[in-house]
Amino acid sequence: METLSMPDELQIEFFNLKKASLIFRAVNNKVRLQILQHLHENSRMTVTALYIKLRLDQSATSQHLAILRKAGFVTTEREGKCIYYSINYQRLEELNQCAVQLLKTEQANAKDE
């Protein structure tokens, strides 16, 4: 059986690939995109305000927020008993730049075909 070797400069760091996959998956969801939209429109919101707006139960909303928080797209701030969620715009910009670069590469490859 022949094994294929990959040049050193092309070796994929699978740990980073898995992390990138989780980051893209975090925003590849209708509800999570709605959460980001509401946070953008309202600056910051509690989980209660979000689940009322989304018409979801509290646990589902909290799970979606946890995914967004783990990916770095939302931050939290505690005021008394309330936890406020807001968008981490720097992280969204990083994702946007990555997506733009991928699309440019895809378009360049399509032109070459």
N, C-alpha and C positions, 0 to 999 in steps of 0.2 A: 504494500500500500504506500502510495506516494503522499508525502505531506507537503503542504505549501508553506513556504516561509515568507514572512512579511518583512520588508525593509524596516530597519529601526525607526526611521523617521515617520513611518506610517502606522506604527503600533498604536493600537487603541487602548486607552486606559479605561477598562470596563467599569471601574468604580465611578469615574467621572461621567461616563455615558449613562449609567443608571441614575445618577443624581440629575443629569440634564433631562432625562426622560420623566422623572418625577416632577420637575419644575414645569415642563410643557404640559403634562397631564393635569397639573393643578389649575391651569386656565382653560383647559379643553373640556369644559363642563358648563352647561347652560346656567345652572343655579349659581355657580361660583362667579361667572361673568356678571350675572345680575347683582350679586353681592358687591362686586367691585364697582358696578355702575351706581348703586345706591350710596356706597361710601364716597364715591367721587362727587355725587350731587349734594351730599349732606356733610362732607368733610370728615365726620366721625359719627359712629352710631354704636349703641349697645346691641347685644345679641337679641334682646327683647324687641327693640325697634326693628331690627332686621327681620326677625321671623314673622312679625306682624305684617311688614311690607311684602314679604315673600309668600305669605300664607303657607308657611311650613311649620312643622312642630319644632320646638326648641332644640331637641337633641339632633335633628338633621341639620339645622342651621349651625349648631356648634361644631358638628363634624366637618362641614364644609369650611367653616372658619379655621379650624385646626389644620386642614390641608393647606389653605392659603397662607396661614402663619408659618407652617413648617417650610413652605417654599419661599418664604420671605416677602410675600406680596402684601401682607397686612401686618401692622404693628398694634400693640395693645398699650393702654394707659389706664391705670387704676385711679379712680377718684372715689374715695369712701368705699362703698359696697359695689359700685358700678365699675365695669370694665368697658372701656371704649375702644372700638376698632377703627383704624384708619388705614389708608393706602400708603404703602411704601413706594412712592413714585420712582425713586432711584432704581429699585429692583425691577419695576415694570419697564423702565427705560433700557436696562440691561437686556431684558428679554426681547424688547423691540429691536435693539441693535443686532442681537443674535439672529432673530427671524429675518431681518432685512438682509443680512449677510448670506443666510441660507438661500433666500429667494434670488439674490443676485447670482449666486453660484448656479442655481437651478436654471435661471434664464440664460446664462452664458453657456451652460451645457446643452440646452435646447437649441441654441443657435448653431452650435458645432455639429449637430446631428443632421 
